[in-house]
Amino acid sequence: MQKKNKKKKLTNTSVEHKTEKSKACKLNNLPVWQIVSGVLFIAFVLFLVLFLTESSTTGIDDSGVVNTTEMQNVANETVSFLKSNFPVSELSLNTVLKEKNLYKMSILVEDQELDIYTSMDGELIFIPGGAPINKTEFLKLKEENPVDEQPSQEPAPQNLTKSDKPVVELFVMSHCPFGTQMEKGILPVVDLLSDKIDFQLKYVNYVMHGYDEVYEQLLQYCIMQEKPDKFYDYLGCFLEDGNTEVCLNRNSILRADLETCISETDQEYAITESYNNNSTAFLIYDADNKKYGIKGSPALIVNGTKVSTNRDSQSLLNTICGAFNTEPAECSETLSNVNPSPGFGYGSTGSNTNAECN
């Protein structure tokens, strides 16, 4: 079942302030920002304008509005950005709400709670105790002024059971940014190896991203059952920006053709009933989750063994090809060795990471 973050209560106000400031400093400790004081000043002015000016058109009041898809996507992308670009071992989203013209997020940084703000398009991030961050400028300057790091290394070879046709099972949550990262990496491998492997996309037995995730996983499951020849094209489209309707239309998939499957599966596994009862359970693949001890998204199983691998297509191809009795010619092909970015979209790349939604 889902692991729940526990907040540590600090009774001394000065200690709490010191702790929050130290966590904020960790999130701002990148050398690239030493050369961009002008950009930071502009970003700070923009932040003040956004924070102090109440919208006259949106009608949003101080109480905030929670659980909107747009807000959740910005929050998820912000957390993914921070995890990918700052040296923090543990960081997760707690809550998010609208406050005037901003999104206010409560995040857990190494078990301590910290409030941060973003502009409503997610481009500007304000972390207390540090300079505001303009994401576009940050990534541009980071690329132009790379920080010296130890090169990432491929995980050690796994002792995999070999077979003529390896069984590859990928467990994800449809809206987990690290699950979508792995999906983007593995789709070219599935396309290349085709029927030489038995690839199965499955879902973790709990959800973390609201009803959008519950319904999307139910929908994807039924596309796999009823329209398997269209599923990978649908999934590739969905990974662009998470737009279900566009991807159904683009692939000529009618909801009417899925209604029976959706209704029967929903009843069999009490999916909507569980959600309405405030349960995070999503039990279609519960037995497999328990069999392999799945604790988060993504998790890759090859011939019954849970494996660790980088999430770029070449690394995934190498890992899976290591499970063949005799490698097919396709295993000699060259695929991209650049990690996809976490979250939706194909336009940027991410670092090697073992981060997961759990």
Secondary structure, DSSP 8 states (H G I E B T S, - for coil): ------------HHHHHHHHHHHHHHHT--GGGGG-HHHHHHHHHHHHHHHH---SSS---TT-----HHHHHHHHHHHHHHHHHS--S-EEEEEEEEETTEEEEEEEETTEEEEEEEETTS-EEE-TTS--EEHHHHHHHHHHS-----------------BSS-EEEEEE-TT-HHHHHHHHHHHHHHHHHGGGSEEEEEE-SB-SSHHHHHHHHHHHHHHHHH-HHHHHHHHHHHHHH--HHHHHHHTT--GGGTHHHHHHHHHHTTHHHHHHTT--B--TTHHHHHHHT--SB-EEEETTEEE---SSHHHHHHHHHTTBSS--GGGGS----S-B-SSS-SSSB-------B-
